[in-house]
């Protein structure tokens, strides 16, 4: 079972991160959290371990209107939020991969028809953000 949507783009690291945030913003998502996995691995394990992973950023993306609808329907949904978006790149790579959660996973976990509608809307928006990035 797949749980992400993924694209690979010919953008350098900084530009890929900036354009990903912009594409998410155009779909109504704000970035609530940023986890620099490489920095965490460097600090907690070793620079060598971090280098094997490469540049790796986890963005916690949230569309407030969708989150509100979902949480009013099913308060436990908060355990599955925000929608994670990953921007990653091997240190010697010339391309960057961007992955979003397949928001339909939320509806499969919940089983609630109202959550299915929210998840479908979120998934459509996340895929639209990836489509925007694909066109760059």
C-alpha positions as CSV (number, residue, x, y, z in Angstrom):
1,X,0.0,0.0,0.0
2,X,1.5,3.4,-1.0
3,X,1.2,6.3,1.3
4,X,2.9,9.1,-0.5
5,X,2.8,11.1,-3.8
6,X,6.3,11.8,-5.0
7,X,8.0,13.8,-7.7
8,X,11.6,14.5,-8.6
9,X,12.6,17.9,-9.9
10,X,15.8,19.4,-11.3
11,X,16.1,22.1,-8.7
12,X,18.8,22.8,-6.3
13,X,18.1,22.3,-2.6
14,X,17.3,25.9,-1.5
15,X,15.1,26.5,-4.6
16,X,13.3,23.2,-4.1
17,X,12.5,24.0,-0.5
18,X,11.3,27.6,-1.3
19,X,9.2,26.5,-4.2
20,X,7.6,23.6,-2.2
21,X,6.6,26.1,0.5
22,X,5.2,28.5,-2.1
23,X,3.3,25.7,-3.9
24,X,1.8,24.5,-0.6
25,X,0.8,28.1,0.2
26,X,-1.0,28.5,-3.1
27,X,-3.1,25.5,-2.0
28,X,-4.0,27.0,1.4
29,X,-1.4,25.1,3.4
30,X,0.9,26.9,5.9
31,X,4.0,25.2,7.2
32,X,3.6,24.8,11.0
33,X,6.8,22.8,11.6
34,X,10.2,22.2,9.9
35,X,12.4,19.3,10.9
36,X,15.9,19.3,9.5
37,X,16.5,15.6,9.7
38,X,20.2,16.0,8.6
39,X,20.9,18.5,11.4
40,X,19.2,16.2,14.0
41,X,21.1,13.2,12.8
42,X,24.4,15.2,12.9
43,X,23.7,16.3,16.5
44,X,22.3,13.0,17.8
45,X,24.2,10.3,15.9
46,X,27.0,11.5,13.6
47,X,27.8,13.6,10.6
48,X,28.6,10.4,8.7
49,X,25.1,9.1,9.4
50,X,23.6,12.4,8.4
51,X,25.6,12.4,5.2
52,X,24.3,9.0,4.2
53,X,20.7,10.4,4.4
54,X,21.6,13.7,2.7
55,X,19.5,16.9,2.9
56,X,16.2,15.9,4.3
57,X,13.5,18.3,5.5
58,X,10.1,17.3,6.9
59,X,7.5,20.1,6.6
60,X,4.4,19.9,8.7
61,X,1.8,21.4,6.4
62,X,-1.7,22.5,7.6
63,X,-4.7,23.9,5.8
64,X,-6.6,25.5,8.7
65,X,-10.0,25.1,7.1
66,X,-9.5,21.4,6.3
67,X,-8.1,20.8,9.8
68,X,-11.0,22.6,11.4
69,X,-13.5,20.5,9.4
70,X,-11.7,17.3,10.2
71,X,-11.2,18.0,13.9
72,X,-14.9,19.1,14.4
73,X,-15.9,15.8,12.8
74,X,-13.4,13.5,14.6
75,X,-11.2,15.1,17.3
76,X,-8.8,12.1,17.3
77,X,-7.8,13.1,13.8
78,X,-5.3,15.5,15.4
79,X,-3.0,12.5,15.9
80,X,-2.6,12.3,12.2
81,X,-2.0,16.0,11.5
82,X,-0.4,18.0,10.1
83,X,0.1,16.6,6.6
84,X,3.8,15.8,6.2
85,X,5.7,16.9,3.2
86,X,9.3,15.7,2.6
87,X,11.9,17.5,0.6
88,X,15.0,15.3,0.2
89,X,18.2,15.1,-1.8
90,X,21.3,12.9,-1.6
91,X,24.4,14.9,-1.2
92,X,25.8,14.0,-4.6
93,X,22.5,14.3,-6.4
94,X,21.5,16.8,-9.0
95,X,17.8,16.4,-8.4
96,X,15.5,16.8,-5.4
97,X,12.6,14.6,-4.4
98,X,9.4,16.1,-2.9
99,X,6.9,13.7,-1.3
100,X,3.5,14.4,0.3
101,X,1.4,12.2,2.4
102,X,-1.4,10.6,0.4
103,X,-4.2,12.2,2.5
104,X,-6.5,9.3,1.5
105,X,-4.6,7.3,4.1
106,X,-6.5,9.4,6.7
107,X,-9.9,8.2,5.4
108,X,-8.7,4.6,5.3
109,X,-7.7,4.8,8.9
110,X,-10.8,6.7,10.0
111,X,-13.5,5.0,8.0
112,X,-15.7,8.1,8.6
113,X,-17.4,9.4,5.4
114,X,-17.0,13.0,6.5
115,X,-13.3,12.5,7.0
116,X,-13.2,10.9,3.5
117,X,-14.4,14.2,2.1
118,X,-11.8,16.3,4.0
119,X,-9.1,13.8,3.0
120,X,-10.1,13.9,-0.6
121,X,-9.9,17.8,-0.6
122,X,-6.5,17.7,1.1
123,X,-5.2,15.1,-1.3
124,X,-6.4,17.1,-4.3
125,X,-4.6,20.2,-3.0
126,X,-1.4,18.4,-2.2
127,X,-1.3,16.8,-5.6
128,X,-1.9,20.2,-7.2
129,X,1.1,21.6,-5.3
130,X,3.2,18.8,-6.7
131,X,1.8,19.4,-10.2
132,X,2.9,23.1,-9.8
133,X,6.4,22.0,-8.8
134,X,6.5,19.5,-11.7
135,X,6.0,22.4,-14.1
136,X,9.0,24.2,-12.8
